[in-house]
């Protein structure tokens, strides 16, 4: 049966053997089509009972180059062999064209991508075998930039959530209450100052000499005790600072190790491409890492911390706690040598010193948490500096979001470039363009926002703009319809509008001039505050 080399279809009446002939030709040409889509050579018809009937028949094909092939009709196509016949069975065509949800993983999309790829010039395929491989190759770096930006976005959002919690009225009320409590503690402490005891004056010259000598010894011991206490406080602060610096040093070392690993990966991935350009990676990029200074600084910090630990160790014979205990014992021994009046005077001095120390602890400093000065500084920061820091973070977040949109727009342009060949074919064909009304359009669209927002983050059972399952979904849909996310400015405006709808109950905002601001966390599910880019741009 001679066949035309350009044959693309078989036409005939029902039951005349069209499907049988088409299936046999496809098997003879080792089609890569799944045999389950065959209409004749399938397990229900000619290949039933494990192909007992089909294995008794053979098809011999003679090709234009003079070669021949012989195959039994129950044979399965070899996916690793050369496909000499491309076959689209009628059942497969019907299945593809009637898919109700032709998503990216559907068979319709798979066939469509094959068609698109077949119209791309060989040079523009860049040695790739499928459209997906070509898209991955041309967008890999852009997707990497998006992932980096999203990580940075998560970090900024976490900082922003922390600051916005401080900007809430509840936090300010709680802080003011804690400060008032600390003020009351200080007031009570000031009212309990030890009663003043005057130094005895009417004593004999001999007694006065003895008392003066003991008083001088006590003064020296108290100076020693004060010096020990000051050194202890200094060592404690030093210990805290050293611990923080060591953690910073290790964190920086970790970041440098990650950077070095990323650089080595960049070198491995880029070297083959540069070799095709007769270039070397080293001639373009040079990296010098010298972690010796950082390692030396960390080791010195660790040594200093070990010394501070030793000084603060109560089990050490030379430690500050041991020295303080010994000094207190010497002071007690000297006080025991005094008579009753002088002993009371020295006890007063000790009580006064302890009272003053407690007063300093209550008052504290701006950098010491849970002290009076710290509460005062926090309230002052909320009044004067907090909003500026929030504005800076929001500006930074907007810039990151803009960068993400630019990358997604660049990915969109890659799709547009790859689809241009098919679009030109459609534009040049009146039948396709006017008859089928077929066109290709590449754009950025919002997808899965509603599911992501309501299923994972925002509770529609809490009071807010999106309260109610159906009403909340309608509000979000109406809101998104007002913005074209293809445009960077409009996409960013949509994000800011969504944040506004989370911060304010827009159901009553238009009626009430005094808008009530929500803490976004109040509307969130138990997973915690919303910390993801609100718009997902997908080409």
C-alpha angles and dihedrals in degrees: 000000000000114000132198113251090226096049112142104165144020118224127194147115123298113280096015094115104265094137092044092053093044093049092048092050090049094051090046090055094047094243115198091219115121108260090221087078093057115114098204110018095057136113093258096056130015097358097049121133092037091306095297091150098035094053089064092064130070135193120212117199127194113199129207091255090060096254121131133208131194122199136168114237096241091058119122121228115259107233090197093054129084114280106227096170125044109209133189108184118211093243091052092048091051091049094049094046094049099049109135096204109032097184128166092280096046124113089241090059091045091055092042091053091050089054092048092048092049090060095051114101115254091240091053092052088073092213094302122138102210138030091245091056091049093049091047091051094050097043102036095101093044091053089048090054090050092052091049090049092050091052089051089047090054091051093049091046091052090052090045093051090052092051095043089054087057090050091058120105092236093059092050092049091049092048092049091050092051091048091050090051090051090048090053090050090052091047091052091047093051090052090055098058109148112263110259117255118198120223111255112255110176103079136122121266091251093050090045091054092051093046093047091052092050090044090052090050090048091050091052092048091049090051087051090048091049090049091050091049092048091048090047091053090046091050092047091052090044090050090053093047093046092049090052093047093049089052089049092049092051091046091052090048089053092050091049090049090052090048091049090050091049090048092052090049089050089051093050093048097042101042096075091051093047091049088059086057091048089247132124126225092228092057091059105033126033122180126190118188121184110176093165093097091048092047091048091050092049092048091050091049090050091050091049090049091051089053091049090049090052092049091051095043109114091202093059116099089216096040123119094246090055091047090050092051091050091049092051090051091052091049091051091049091052092047090053089060092060127090120247099271094047091042090055090049092052092046087053090053091051092048091048092051092050090047091052091048091052090049090054091049092052093047093043121160139281091263095048111086122228094020127118095252090048092054090048092050092048092052091047090050091052090051098044113017111021098080092051091054091048090051091051092052092046090051090049090049091051091051091051091048089050089052091051091051091050090054092048090048088053089052089050089054090052089056090046091053093049093047093048094088092057091043090054089051090052093047092051094051117074091192094055095038100043102021100046097022087222121166140155120229126179117202144144113258134181111245133179093358093129093050093045094046101045103027097047109021123010120057113218090200092070124083112267146095092300097045113147126035099249097030093046092050090049091050091051093046092050091047094052091047090067094062134064106214090197086078114072095215093050093046091053090045089055091053092050091047091052091050089050090051089052094047096046133038097239091190089077102017094092091052099041117060089199100068115203112227116216126210099239089227089067090067096042128098122245090279088083138242121351107266107164135090103272096219122057109205111205124172 
